[in-house]
Structure formats: C-alpha cells, structure tokens
C-alpha cells in the first residue's frame, strides 16, 4: 500500500512516522526504504537487538547427500547483539541532549534525546544499518522510547526531535474521534460502509477543531461560547433561534447547530 501511494503520487509526503506494530515488521521497513526521498521515524520494541559496529560474517559450507550447502554465520570473535533497552541504559550522560518538544499549558515539554548508528540483528545475522533514536523523560526513573530512522548520516538531531512529536497529534486526533464522535462504534460489513463511517467521523472532527480555533476561548456569553466574527470589523454571528434560543442538555443553540448562523446587520 505504501509503495502504491508513493508510486501513484496521489498523496505526496516526505516524512513518515509509525508505531511499534510497523517497526516490528521487516516487510514494512523494506517498503519504506524503497520509497526514495522519504525519511521515516518508526517506533521499535525495547527488545530489538542491534550492534554498534557492523559484525563480520563468514560462510560455512557443508555437504548433504552430495549437495554442497553454504550457511552465513557471524564471525566467532564478534560480540552478541544487545537490546536497544540495554544500549539506552548504558549510554553516558554526555550522550543525552535535553530538547523542548512542544509548549504545554504548564510550560515547555522537554525530553532527553540520544542517537546512535546501529546495525539491526535479524535471525542472528546483521541486517540494515540505520539511526537508533532514543528518547526518555527527565528525572531519576525515566521512561524510554526507541525509534529507528532511515535518515542520512548527516541528519541533525532537531529533525528527530520534531518527528518524535508528530505522532502525538495524530494519536490525539484518533482518540478524540473515537471517544467523542464514535469512530469505533460501527457494525459495518462492507468496505463502502466502513469508509463512509470513517470519513464522516474525520470530517466531523475537522469541523469541530476548525470551530474551536475560530471561536477561541470561552466567554461569559449566554451560550458559553466566545463571540466570533466573520472577518475583522464584521458584526458578530448570531444563531437563528436568537441568543435566548432553546437549550438541549445544557448546550446552547450556538453549539447544537453551528452551521446555521447569520451575521447581524449593522445598526
């Protein structure tokens, strides 16, 4: 699917982020690598094994029923691969950099970041070489996150910091759409029905966020909604029922049907 989207050019993209479900799939990582020009940051499990230095390999041949077979093995002097969790906890404090991911309601949201070039282990043999990006919370008992990126070696740390926070907005959108708009509440048995339900929920979520950004913060108005203007200098919007229109479940008419507003004429 990813390769089809990229090849057809219907949805241009430069960056790609994904959770551990995809980071644990070699086929998905291969598909990402085949998309030339796309930089990815994919979460991986804590037990993913890797080497800091790509190990040497040798071939061992054997004969079975007259057929010569070759088996690729890691050189005997090579150390065993370690998990990314072990690697993260073994890094010196000088390897970690404190960075601000976003601005929260209580101040800047900060994490510590580190990165290492590693070679992944697949069935005990060296696989792809990529960036291992590590993120942890601040404090005495930090929580860790692990990412794999196909970014070039010259990629600055700030790009990884930015990509690590991109998925939050996507996951937040899914959570809001599921809990507030019923995205997960469907019993469709056909693809068109499922597609219609998902699209409707996503459009409703977009509309509500657009409305929130337009109306701004709460105000002591009759409906508990901040006064909004069409453009600078225009009169405020008024619901067709009037400012004292009927209220349902404590929600004013301005919130019940935000699509039917008219602008008051200037007096």
Buried (B, 14 or more C-beta within 10 A) or exposed (E): EBEEEBEEEEEEEEEBBBEBEBBBBEEBBEBBEEBEEBBBBBBBEEEBBBBEEEBEEEEEEEEEEEEEEEEEEBEEEBEEBBBBBEBBEEEEEEBBEEBEBEEEEEEEEBBBBBBBEBBBBEEEBBBBBBBBBBBBEEEEEBEBBBBBBBBEEEBEBEBBBBBBBEBEEEEEBBEBBBEEBEBEEEEEEEEEEEEEBBEEBBEBBEEBEEBEEEBEEEEEEBBEBBEBEEEEEEEEBBBEBEEEBEBEEEEBBBBBEBEEBEEEEEE
